[in-house]
Amino acid sequence: MRENVPEDRRPASGNPLPPRLFNDSRYLGDYEAFFEARENNAVYAFLGLTAPPGSKEAEALAKQQA
């Protein structure tokens, strides 16, 4: 999995520090990116999932598309 971490997210030396989030072998981001997604009500999009109907994220997406 370490080889799937983008170059700009790798530390200058040593191994990337957890938590690193992956969906299969696709790198999703680190804690900071997850926290930002949570603050923006975009957790499902961050995880590569479809937001369930009635969720804040689905409502925000519907407003954007309207």
N, CA, C and O atoms as a Tripos MOL2 file, in Angstrom:
@<TRIPOS>MOLECULE
protein
  264   263    66     0     0
PROTEIN
NO_CHARGES

@<TRIPOS>ATOM
      1 N           0.8090   -1.1940    0.0000 N.3       1 MET1
      2 CA          0.0000    0.0000    0.0000 C.3       1 MET1
      3 C           0.8570    1.2660    0.0000 C.2       1 MET1
      4 O           0.4650    2.2900   -0.5590 O.2       1 MET1
      5 N           2.0080    1.1880    0.6200 N.am      2 ARG2
      6 CA          2.8430    2.3910    0.7000 C.3       2 ARG2
      7 C           3.1780    2.9530   -0.6660 C.2       2 ARG2
      8 O           3.3080    4.1660   -0.8290 O.2       2 ARG2
      9 N           3.3170    2.0800   -1.6450 N.am      3 GLU3
     10 CA          3.6590    2.5630   -2.9830 C.3       3 GLU3
     11 C           2.5030    3.3180   -3.6290 C.2       3 GLU3
     12 O           2.7080    4.0220   -4.6190 O.2       3 GLU3
     13 N           1.2950    3.1870   -3.0910 N.am      4 ASN4
     14 CA          0.1300    3.8820   -3.6430 C.3       4 ASN4
     15 C          -0.0730    5.2740   -3.0540 C.2       4 ASN4
     16 O          -0.9400    6.0170   -3.5130 O.2       4 ASN4
     17 N           0.7060    5.6310   -2.0550 N.am      5 VAL5
     18 CA          0.6040    6.9670   -1.4600 C.3       5 VAL5
     19 C           1.2630    7.9590   -2.4170 C.2       5 VAL5
     20 O           2.4100    7.7560   -2.8140 O.2       5 VAL5
     21 N           0.5560    9.0320   -2.7950 N.am      6 PRO6
     22 CA          1.1330   10.0110   -3.7240 C.3       6 PRO6
     23 C           2.4320   10.6150   -3.1880 C.2       6 PRO6
     24 O           2.6240   10.7350   -1.9780 O.2       6 PRO6
     25 N           3.2990   10.9840   -4.0940 N.am      7 GLU7
     26 CA          4.6050   11.5390   -3.7290 C.3       7 GLU7
     27 C           4.4860   12.7400   -2.7980 C.2       7 GLU7
     28 O           5.2680   12.8750   -1.8570 O.2       7 GLU7
     29 N           3.5110   13.6150   -3.0520 N.am      8 ASP8
     30 CA          3.3940   14.8240   -2.2380 C.3       8 ASP8
     31 C           2.8990   14.5400   -0.8230 C.2       8 ASP8
     32 O           2.9550   15.4250    0.0310 O.2       8 ASP8
     33 N           2.4180   13.3320   -0.5560 N.am      9 ARG9
     34 CA          1.9400   12.9600    0.7760 C.3       9 ARG9
     35 C           2.9190   12.0590    1.5200 C.2       9 ARG9
     36 O           2.6620   11.6620    2.6560 O.2       9 ARG9
     37 N           4.0350   11.7400    0.8840 N.am     10 ARG10
     38 CA          5.0390   10.8960    1.5340 C.3      10 ARG10
     39 C           5.9720   11.7520    2.3740 C.2      10 ARG10
     40 O           6.3150   12.8670    1.9820 O.2      10 ARG10
     41 N           6.3830   11.2400    3.5270 N.am     11 PRO11
     42 CA          7.3540   11.9930    4.3260 C.3      11 PRO11
     43 C           8.7150   12.0010    3.6370 C.2      11 PRO11
     44 O           9.0090   11.1370    2.8110 O.2      11 PRO11
     45 N           9.5370   12.9800    3.9830 N.am     12 ALA12
     46 CA         10.8620   13.0980    3.3650 C.3      12 ALA12
     47 C          11.7080   11.8550    3.6260 C.2      12 ALA12
     48 O          12.4890   11.4360    2.7710 O.2      12 ALA12
     49 N          11.5480   11.2760    4.7990 N.am     13 SER13
     50 CA         12.2810   10.0530    5.1060 C.3      13 SER13
     51 C          11.3860    9.1290    5.9250 C.2      13 SER13
     52 O          10.5190    9.5900    6.6670 O.2      13 SER13
     53 N          11.5960    7.8590    5.7880 N.am     14 GLY14
     54 CA         10.8210    6.8880    6.5460 C.3      14 GLY14
     55 C           9.5190    6.5210    5.8630 C.2      14 GLY14
     56 O           9.2970    6.8370    4.6940 O.2      14 GLY14
     57 N           8.6770    5.8580    6.6050 N.am     15 ASN15
     58 CA          7.3930    5.3890    6.0900 C.3      15 ASN15
     59 C           6.2910    6.4070    6.3530 C.2      15 ASN15
     60 O           6.3650    7.1690    7.3170 O.2      15 ASN15
     61 N           5.2630    6.4230    5.4930 N.am     16 PRO16
     62 CA          4.1180    7.2960    5.7660 C.3      16 PRO16
     63 C           3.4700    6.9130    7.0970 C.2      16 PRO16
     64 O           3.3440    5.7340    7.4260 O.2      16 PRO16
     65 N           3.0730    7.9070    7.8330 N.am     17 LEU17
     66 CA          2.4640    7.6460    9.1260 C.3      17 LEU17
     67 C           0.9730    7.4070    8.9850 C.2      17 LEU17
     68 O           0.3170    8.0450    8.1610 O.2      17 LEU17
     69 N           0.4320    6.4960    9.7790 N.am     18 PRO18
     70 CA         -1.0080    6.2730    9.7460 C.3      18 PRO18
     71 C          -1.7270    7.4580   10.3540 C.2      18 PRO18
     72 O          -1.0670    8.2410   11.0380 O.2      18 PRO18
     73 N          -2.9750    7.6520   10.1720 N.am     19 PRO19
     74 CA         -3.8180    6.8160    9.3330 C.3      19 PRO19
     75 C          -3.7880    7.2650    7.8780 C.2      19 PRO19
     76 O          -3.8300    8.4590    7.5800 O.2      19 PRO19
     77 N          -3.7190    6.3250    7.0120 N.am     20 ARG20
     78 CA         -3.8310    6.5120    5.5670 C.3      20 ARG20
     79 C          -5.0360    5.7010    5.1400 C.2      20 ARG20
     80 O          -5.1530    4.5280    5.4960 O.2      20 ARG20
     81 N          -5.9190    6.2990    4.3930 N.am     21 LEU21
     82 CA         -7.1540    5.6260    4.0090 C.3      21 LEU21
     83 C          -7.0850    5.1710    2.5590 C.2      21 LEU21
     84 O          -6.7020    5.9290    1.6670 O.2      21 LEU21
     85 N          -7.4630    3.9190    2.3470 N.am     22 PHE22
     86 CA         -7.4630    3.3170    1.0190 C.3      22 PHE22
     87 C          -8.8130    2.6670    0.7620 C.2      22 PHE22
     88 O          -9.4950    2.2400    1.6940 O.2      22 PHE22
     89 N          -9.1920    2.5960   -0.5040 N.am     23 ASN23
     90 CA        -10.3360    1.8140   -0.9480 C.3      23 ASN23
     91 C          -9.7470    0.8130   -1.9290 C.2      23 ASN23
     92 O          -9.4030    1.1690   -3.0560 O.2      23 ASN23
     93 N          -9.6330   -0.4350   -1.5020 N.am     24 ASP24
     94 CA         -8.8320   -1.4490   -2.1920 C.3      24 ASP24
     95 C          -7.4050   -0.9190   -2.2410 C.2      24 ASP24
     96 O          -6.8060   -0.7070   -1.1860 O.2      24 ASP24
     97 N          -6.8440   -0.6990   -3.4130 N.am     25 SER25
     98 CA         -5.4760   -0.1770   -3.4690 C.3      25 SER25
     99 C          -5.4500    1.3030   -3.8440 C.2      25 SER25
    100 O          -4.3750    1.8760   -4.0200 O.2      25 SER25
    101 N          -6.6170    1.9230   -3.9680 N.am     26 ARG26
    102 CA         -6.6920    3.3480   -4.3320 C.3      26 ARG26
    103 C          -6.5400    4.2020   -3.0790 C.2      26 ARG26
    104 O          -7.2990    4.0620   -2.1200 O.2      26 ARG26
    105 N          -5.5560    5.0810   -3.1020 N.am     27 TYR27
    106 CA         -5.3090    5.9840   -1.9750 C.3      27 TYR27
    107 C          -6.4000    7.0420   -1.9290 C.2      27 TYR27
    108 O          -6.6590    7.7220   -2.9220 O.2      27 TYR27
    109 N          -7.0420    7.1800   -0.7660 N.am     28 LEU28
    110 CA         -8.1040    8.1710   -0.6010 C.3      28 LEU28
    111 C          -7.6000    9.4370    0.0680 C.2      28 LEU28
    112 O          -8.0200   10.5390   -0.2860 O.2      28 LEU28
    113 N          -6.7200    9.2890    1.0140 N.am     29 GLY29
    114 CA         -6.1990   10.4530    1.7160 C.3      29 GLY29
    115 C          -5.7370   10.0940    3.1100 C.2      29 GLY29
    116 O          -5.7070    8.9270    3.5010 O.2      29 GLY29
    117 N          -5.3820   11.1230    3.8420 N.am     30 ASP30
    118 CA         -4.9350   10.9310    5.2140 C.3      30 ASP30
    119 C          -5.9860   11.5000    6.1610 C.2      30 ASP30
    120 O          -7.0820   11.8710    5.7410 O.2      30 ASP30
    121 N          -5.6410   11.5630    7.4280 N.am     31 TYR31
    122 CA         -6.6040   12.0420    8.4180 C.3      31 TYR31
    123 C          -7.0340   13.4710    8.1200 C.2      31 TYR31
    124 O          -8.2090   13.8120    8.2540 O.2      31 TYR31
    125 N          -6.0920   14.2950    7.7200 N.am     32 GLU32
    126 CA         -6.4110   15.6970    7.4390 C.3      32 GLU32
    127 C          -7.4370   15.8150    6.3130 C.2      32 GLU32
    128 O          -8.3790   16.6010    6.4110 O.2      32 GLU32
    129 N          -7.2580   15.0430    5.2540 N.am     33 ALA33
    130 CA         -8.2050   15.0690    4.1370 C.3      33 ALA33
    131 C          -9.5690   14.5290    4.5710 C.2      33 ALA33
    132 O         -10.6050   15.0520    4.1620 O.2      33 ALA33
    133 N          -9.5650   13.4880    5.3950 N.am     34 PHE34
    134 CA        -10.8250   12.9430    5.8950 C.3      34 PHE34
    135 C         -11.5340   13.9690    6.7720 C.2      34 PHE34
    136 O         -12.7490   14.1400    6.6760 O.2      34 PHE34
    137 N         -10.7750   14.6490    7.6250 N.am     35 PHE35
    138 CA        -11.3620   15.6540    8.5030 C.3      35 PHE35
    139 C         -12.0040   16.7710    7.6820 C.2      35 PHE35
    140 O         -13.1030   17.2240    8.0020 O.2      35 PHE35
    141 N         -11.3250   17.2150    6.6300 N.am     36 GLU36
    142 CA        -11.8890   18.2520    5.7600 C.3      36 GLU36
    143 C         -13.1650   17.7620    5.0880 C.2      36 GLU36
    144 O         -14.1380   18.5090    4.9850 O.2      36 GLU36
    145 N         -13.1680   16.5200    4.6340 N.am     37 ALA37
    146 CA        -14.3690   15.9540    4.0120 C.3      37 ALA37
    147 C         -15.5110   15.9090    5.0160 C.2      37 ALA37
    148 O         -16.6590   16.1930    4.6760 O.2      37 ALA37
    149 N         -15.1970   15.5560    6.2350 N.am     38 ARG38
    150 CA        -16.2260   15.5090    7.2730 C.3      38 ARG38
    151 C         -16.7820   16.9040    7.5500 C.2      38 ARG38
    152 O         -17.9920   17.0750    7.6980 O.2      38 ARG38
    153 N         -15.9100   17.8850    7.6170 N.am     39 GLU39
    154 CA        -16.3490   19.2590    7.8640 C.3      39 GLU39
    155 C         -17.2060   19.7930    6.7190 C.2      39 GLU39
    156 O         -18.0830   20.6300    6.9340 O.2      39 GLU39
    157 N         -16.9510   19.3110    5.5060 N.am     40 ASN40
    158 CA        -17.6890   19.7630    4.3250 C.3      40 ASN40
    159 C         -18.8640   18.8480    3.9820 C.2      40 ASN40
    160 O         -19.4520   18.9700    2.9080 O.2      40 ASN40
    161 N         -19.2040   17.9390    4.8860 N.am     41 ASN41
    162 CA        -20.2790   16.9670    4.6500 C.3      41 ASN41
    163 C         -20.0680   16.2190    3.3360 C.2      41 ASN41
    164 O         -20.9950   16.0680    2.5400 O.2      41 ASN41
    165 N         -18.8470   15.7580    3.1200 N.am     42 ALA42
    166 CA        -18.5130   15.0430    1.8870 C.3      42 ALA42
    167 C         -17.8010   13.7250    2.1800 C.2      42 ALA42
    168 O         -16.9380   13.3000    1.4120 O.2      42 ALA42
    169 N         -18.1560   13.0840    3.2760 N.am     43 VAL43
    170 CA        -17.4740   11.8500    3.6770 C.3      43 VAL43
    171 C         -17.7160   10.7330    2.6650 C.2      43 VAL43
    172 O         -16.7870   10.0060    2.3130 O.2      43 VAL43
    173 N         -18.9420   10.5910    2.1990 N.am     44 TYR44
    174 CA        -19.2310    9.5200    1.2400 C.3      44 TYR44
    175 C         -18.4390    9.7200   -0.0480 C.2      44 TYR44
    176 O         -17.8870    8.7650   -0.5940 O.2      44 TYR44
    177 N         -18.3830   10.9420   -0.5260 N.am     45 ALA45
    178 CA        -17.6050   11.2220   -1.7380 C.3      45 ALA45
    179 C         -16.1260   10.9410   -1.4900 C.2      45 ALA45
    180 O         -15.4490   10.3840   -2.3540 O.2      45 ALA45
    181 N         -15.6290   11.3170   -0.3340 N.am     46 PHE46
    182 CA        -14.2320   11.0570    0.0190 C.3      46 PHE46
    183 C         -13.9410    9.5630   -0.0240 C.2      46 PHE46
    184 O         -12.8920    9.1380   -0.5080 O.2      46 PHE46
    185 N         -14.8710    8.7790    0.4820 N.am     47 LEU47
    186 CA        -14.6870    7.3270    0.5210 C.3      47 LEU47
    187 C         -15.0160    6.6520   -0.8070 C.2      47 LEU47
    188 O         -14.8330    5.4430   -0.9490 O.2      47 LEU47
    189 N         -15.4960    7.4200   -1.7730 N.am     48 GLY48
    190 CA        -15.8270    6.8560   -3.0760 C.3      48 GLY48
    191 C         -17.1540    6.1330   -3.0760 C.2      48 GLY48
    192 O         -17.3690    5.2160   -3.8690 O.2      48 GLY48
    193 N         -18.0500    6.5410   -2.1840 N.am     49 LEU49
    194 CA        -19.3560    5.9070   -2.0630 C.3      49 LEU49
    195 C         -20.4550    6.8820   -2.4670 C.2      49 LEU49
    196 O         -20.2450    8.0940   -2.4950 O.2      49 LEU49
    197 N         -21.6110    6.3450   -2.7750 N.am     50 THR50
    198 CA        -22.7790    7.1710   -3.0680 C.3      50 THR50
    199 C         -23.4740    7.5060   -1.7620 C.2      50 THR50
    200 O         -23.7530    6.6230   -0.9500 O.2      50 THR50
    201 N         -23.7500    8.7710   -1.5670 N.am     51 ALA51
    202 CA        -24.4190    9.2020   -0.3350 C.3      51 ALA51
    203 C         -25.8490    8.6760   -0.3200 C.2      51 ALA51
    204 O         -26.5410    8.7490   -1.3360 O.2      51 ALA51
    205 N         -26.3040    8.1460    0.8150 N.am     52 PRO52
    206 CA        -27.6710    7.6410    0.8870 C.3      52 PRO52
    207 C         -28.6840    8.7860    0.8300 C.2      52 PRO52
    208 O         -28.4040    9.8900    1.2960 O.2      52 PRO52
    209 N         -29.8500    8.5230    0.2640 N.am     53 PRO53
    210 CA        -30.8840    9.5660    0.2060 C.3      53 PRO53
    211 C         -31.2170   10.0700    1.6110 C.2      53 PRO53
    212 O         -31.3100    9.2940    2.5620 O.2      53 PRO53
    213 N         -31.3910   11.3640    1.7140 N.am     54 GLY54
    214 CA        -31.7350   11.9650    2.9980 C.3      54 GLY54
    215 C         -30.5380   12.4070    3.8170 C.2      54 GLY54
    216 O         -30.7030   13.0900    4.8270 O.2      54 GLY54
    217 N         -29.3370   12.0320    3.4060 N.am     55 SER55
    218 CA        -28.1520   12.4620    4.1480 C.3      55 SER55
    219 C         -27.8280   13.9120    3.7880 C.2      55 SER55
    220 O         -28.2410   14.4080    2.7400 O.2      55 SER55
    221 N         -27.0910   14.5780    4.6590 N.am     56 LYS56
    222 CA        -26.7090   15.9660    4.3990 C.3      56 LYS56
    223 C         -25.9200   16.0760    3.1040 C.2      56 LYS56
    224 O         -26.0760   17.0280    2.3390 O.2      56 LYS56
    225 N         -25.0800   15.0930    2.8770 N.am     57 GLU57
    226 CA        -24.2570   15.1130    1.6710 C.3      57 GLU57
    227 C         -25.1110   14.9780    0.4150 C.2      57 GLU57
    228 O         -24.8730   15.6770   -0.5700 O.2      57 GLU57
    229 N         -26.0920   14.0970    0.4370 N.am     58 ALA58
    230 CA        -26.9800   13.9150   -0.7130 C.3      58 ALA58
    231 C         -27.7970   15.1810   -0.9610 C.2      58 ALA58
    232 O         -28.0080   15.5750   -2.1080 O.2      58 ALA58
    233 N         -28.2520   15.8100    0.1070 N.am     59 GLU59
    234 CA        -29.0190   17.0520   -0.0360 C.3      59 GLU59
    235 C         -28.1510   18.1660   -0.6200 C.2      59 GLU59
    236 O         -28.6040   18.9160   -1.4850 O.2      59 GLU59
    237 N         -26.9150   18.2740   -0.1560 N.am     60 ALA60
    238 CA        -26.0050   19.2970   -0.6750 C.3      60 ALA60
    239 C         -25.6930   19.0430   -2.1430 C.2      60 ALA60
    240 O         -25.6120   19.9830   -2.9340 O.2      60 ALA60
    241 N         -25.5180   17.7870   -2.5080 N.am     61 LEU61
    242 CA        -25.2420   17.4360   -3.8970 C.3      61 LEU61
    243 C         -26.4380   17.7590   -4.7810 C.2      61 LEU61
    244 O         -26.2710   18.2420   -5.9010 O.2      61 LEU61
    245 N         -27.6390   17.4950   -4.2880 N.am     62 ALA62
    246 CA        -28.8510   17.8000   -5.0500 C.3      62 ALA62
    247 C         -28.9890   19.3090   -5.2660 C.2      62 ALA62
    248 O         -29.4100   19.7460   -6.3370 O.2      62 ALA62
    249 N         -28.6380   20.0990   -4.2600 N.am     63 LYS63
    250 CA        -28.7050   21.5600   -4.3960 C.3      63 LYS63
    251 C         -27.6950   22.0510   -5.4240 C.2      63 LYS63
    252 O         -27.9810   22.9710   -6.1910 O.2      63 LYS63
    253 N         -26.5040   21.4330   -5.4420 N.am     64 GLN64
    254 CA        -25.4720   21.8240   -6.4040 C.3      64 GLN64
    255 C         -25.9160   21.5350   -7.8270 C.2      64 GLN64
    256 O         -25.6600   22.3240   -8.7360 O.2      64 GLN64
    257 N         -26.5770   20.4120   -8.0180 N.am     65 GLN65
    258 CA        -26.9780   20.0000   -9.3590 C.3      65 GLN65
    259 C         -28.2150   20.7420   -9.8510 C.2      65 GLN65
    260 O         -28.4920   20.7580  -11.0500 O.2      65 GLN65
    261 N         -28.9570   21.3530   -8.9420 N.am     66 ALA66
    262 CA        -30.1920   22.0610   -9.3290 C.3      66 ALA66
    263 C         -29.9150   23.4420   -9.8620 C.2      66 ALA66
    264 O         -30.8440   24.1600  -10.2280 O.2      66 ALA66
@<TRIPOS>BOND
     1     1     2 1
     2     2     3 1
     3     3     4 2
     4     3     5 am
     5     5     6 1
     6     6     7 1
     7     7     8 2
     8     7     9 am
     9     9    10 1
    10    10    11 1
    11    11    12 2
    12    11    13 am
    13    13    14 1
    14    14    15 1
    15    15    16 2
    16    15    17 am
    17    17    18 1
    18    18    19 1
    19    19    20 2
    20    19    21 am
    21    21    22 1
    22    22    23 1
    23    23    24 2
    24    23    25 am
    25    25    26 1
    26    26    27 1
    27    27    28 2
    28    27    29 am
    29    29    30 1
    30    30    31 1
    31    31    32 2
    32    31    33 am
    33    33    34 1
    34    34    35 1
    35    35    36 2
    36    35    37 am
    37    37    38 1
    38    38    39 1
    39    39    40 2
    40    39    41 am
    41    41    42 1
    42    42    43 1
    43    43    44 2
    44    43    45 am
    45    45    46 1
    46    46    47 1
    47    47    48 2
    48    47    49 am
    49    49    50 1
    50    50    51 1
    51    51    52 2
    52    51    53 am
    53    53    54 1
    54    54    55 1
    55    55    56 2
    56    55    57 am
    57    57    58 1
    58    58    59 1
    59    59    60 2
    60    59    61 am
    61    61    62 1
    62    62    63 1
    63    63    64 2
    64    63    65 am
    65    65    66 1
    66    66    67 1
    67    67    68 2
    68    67    69 am
    69    69    70 1
    70    70    71 1
    71    71    72 2
    72    71    73 am
    73    73    74 1
    74    74    75 1
    75    75    76 2
    76    75    77 am
    77    77    78 1
    78    78    79 1
    79    79    80 2
    80    79    81 am
    81    81    82 1
    82    82    83 1
    83    83    84 2
    84    83    85 am
    85    85    86 1
    86    86    87 1
    87    87    88 2
    88    87    89 am
    89    89    90 1
    90    90    91 1
    91    91    92 2
    92    91    93 am
    93    93    94 1
    94    94    95 1
    95    95    96 2
    96    95    97 am
    97    97    98 1
    98    98    99 1
    99    99   100 2
   100    99   101 am
   101   101   102 1
   102   102   103 1
   103   103   104 2
   104   103   105 am
   105   105   106 1
   106   106   107 1
   107   107   108 2
   108   107   109 am
   109   109   110 1
   110   110   111 1
   111   111   112 2
   112   111   113 am
   113   113   114 1
   114   114   115 1
   115   115   116 2
   116   115   117 am
   117   117   118 1
   118   118   119 1
   119   119   120 2
   120   119   121 am
   121   121   122 1
   122   122   123 1
   123   123   124 2
   124   123   125 am
   125   125   126 1
   126   126   127 1
   127   127   128 2
   128   127   129 am
   129   129   130 1
   130   130   131 1
   131   131   132 2
   132   131   133 am
   133   133   134 1
   134   134   135 1
   135   135   136 2
   136   135   137 am
   137   137   138 1
   138   138   139 1
   139   139   140 2
   140   139   141 am
   141   141   142 1
   142   142   143 1
   143   143   144 2
   144   143   145 am
   145   145   146 1
   146   146   147 1
   147   147   148 2
   148   147   149 am
   149   149   150 1
   150   150   151 1
   151   151   152 2
   152   151   153 am
   153   153   154 1
   154   154   155 1
   155   155   156 2
   156   155   157 am
   157   157   158 1
   158   158   159 1
   159   159   160 2
   160   159   161 am
   161   161   162 1
   162   162   163 1
   163   163   164 2
   164   163   165 am
   165   165   166 1
   166   166   167 1
   167   167   168 2
   168   167   169 am
   169   169   170 1
   170   170   171 1
   171   171   172 2
   172   171   173 am
   173   173   174 1
   174   174   175 1
   175   175   176 2
   176   175   177 am
   177   177   178 1
   178   178   179 1
   179   179   180 2
   180   179   181 am
   181   181   182 1
   182   182   183 1
   183   183   184 2
   184   183   185 am
   185   185   186 1
   186   186   187 1
   187   187   188 2
   188   187   189 am
   189   189   190 1
   190   190   191 1
   191   191   192 2
   192   191   193 am
   193   193   194 1
   194   194   195 1
   195   195   196 2
   196   195   197 am
   197   197   198 1
   198   198   199 1
   199   199   200 2
   200   199   201 am
   201   201   202 1
   202   202   203 1
   203   203   204 2
   204   203   205 am
   205   205   206 1
   206   206   207 1
   207   207   208 2
   208   207   209 am
   209   209   210 1
   210   210   211 1
   211   211   212 2
   212   211   213 am
   213   213   214 1
   214   214   215 1
   215   215   216 2
   216   215   217 am
   217   217   218 1
   218   218   219 1
   219   219   220 2
   220   219   221 am
   221   221   222 1
   222   222   223 1
   223   223   224 2
   224   223   225 am
   225   225   226 1
   226   226   227 1
   227   227   228 2
   228   227   229 am
   229   229   230 1
   230   230   231 1
   231   231   232 2
   232   231   233 am
   233   233   234 1
   234   234   235 1
   235   235   236 2
   236   235   237 am
   237   237   238 1
   238   238   239 1
   239   239   240 2
   240   239   241 am
   241   241   242 1
   242   242   243 1
   243   243   244 2
   244   243   245 am
   245   245   246 1
   246   246   247 1
   247   247   248 2
   248   247   249 am
   249   249   250 1
   250   250   251 1
   251   251   252 2
   252   251   253 am
   253   253   254 1
   254   254   255 1
   255   255   256 2
   256   255   257 am
   257   257   258 1
   258   258   259 1
   259   259   260 2
   260   259   261 am
   261   261   262 1
   262   262   263 1
   263   263   264 2
@<TRIPOS>SUBSTRUCTURE
     1 MET1         2 RESIDUE 1 A MET
     2 ARG2         6 RESIDUE 1 A ARG
     3 GLU3        10 RESIDUE 1 A GLU
     4 ASN4        14 RESIDUE 1 A ASN
     5 VAL5        18 RESIDUE 1 A VAL
     6 PRO6        22 RESIDUE 1 A PRO
     7 GLU7        26 RESIDUE 1 A GLU
     8 ASP8        30 RESIDUE 1 A ASP
     9 ARG9        34 RESIDUE 1 A ARG
    10 ARG10       38 RESIDUE 1 A ARG
    11 PRO11       42 RESIDUE 1 A PRO
    12 ALA12       46 RESIDUE 1 A ALA
    13 SER13       50 RESIDUE 1 A SER
    14 GLY14       54 RESIDUE 1 A GLY
    15 ASN15       58 RESIDUE 1 A ASN
    16 PRO16       62 RESIDUE 1 A PRO
    17 LEU17       66 RESIDUE 1 A LEU
    18 PRO18       70 RESIDUE 1 A PRO
    19 PRO19       74 RESIDUE 1 A PRO
    20 ARG20       78 RESIDUE 1 A ARG
    21 LEU21       82 RESIDUE 1 A LEU
    22 PHE22       86 RESIDUE 1 A PHE
    23 ASN23       90 RESIDUE 1 A ASN
    24 ASP24       94 RESIDUE 1 A ASP
    25 SER25       98 RESIDUE 1 A SER
    26 ARG26      102 RESIDUE 1 A ARG
    27 TYR27      106 RESIDUE 1 A TYR
    28 LEU28      110 RESIDUE 1 A LEU
    29 GLY29      114 RESIDUE 1 A GLY
    30 ASP30      118 RESIDUE 1 A ASP
    31 TYR31      122 RESIDUE 1 A TYR
    32 GLU32      126 RESIDUE 1 A GLU
    33 ALA33      130 RESIDUE 1 A ALA
    34 PHE34      134 RESIDUE 1 A PHE
    35 PHE35      138 RESIDUE 1 A PHE
    36 GLU36      142 RESIDUE 1 A GLU
    37 ALA37      146 RESIDUE 1 A ALA
    38 ARG38      150 RESIDUE 1 A ARG
    39 GLU39      154 RESIDUE 1 A GLU
    40 ASN40      158 RESIDUE 1 A ASN
    41 ASN41      162 RESIDUE 1 A ASN
    42 ALA42      166 RESIDUE 1 A ALA
    43 VAL43      170 RESIDUE 1 A VAL
    44 TYR44      174 RESIDUE 1 A TYR
    45 ALA45      178 RESIDUE 1 A ALA
    46 PHE46      182 RESIDUE 1 A PHE
    47 LEU47      186 RESIDUE 1 A LEU
    48 GLY48      190 RESIDUE 1 A GLY
    49 LEU49      194 RESIDUE 1 A LEU
    50 THR50      198 RESIDUE 1 A THR
    51 ALA51      202 RESIDUE 1 A ALA
    52 PRO52      206 RESIDUE 1 A PRO
    53 PRO53      210 RESIDUE 1 A PRO
    54 GLY54      214 RESIDUE 1 A GLY
    55 SER55      218 RESIDUE 1 A SER
    56 LYS56      222 RESIDUE 1 A LYS
    57 GLU57      226 RESIDUE 1 A GLU
    58 ALA58      230 RESIDUE 1 A ALA
    59 GLU59      234 RESIDUE 1 A GLU
    60 ALA60      238 RESIDUE 1 A ALA
    61 LEU61      242 RESIDUE 1 A LEU
    62 ALA62      246 RESIDUE 1 A ALA
    63 LYS63      250 RESIDUE 1 A LYS
    64 GLN64      254 RESIDUE 1 A GLN
    65 GLN65      258 RESIDUE 1 A GLN
    66 ALA66      262 RESIDUE 1 A ALA
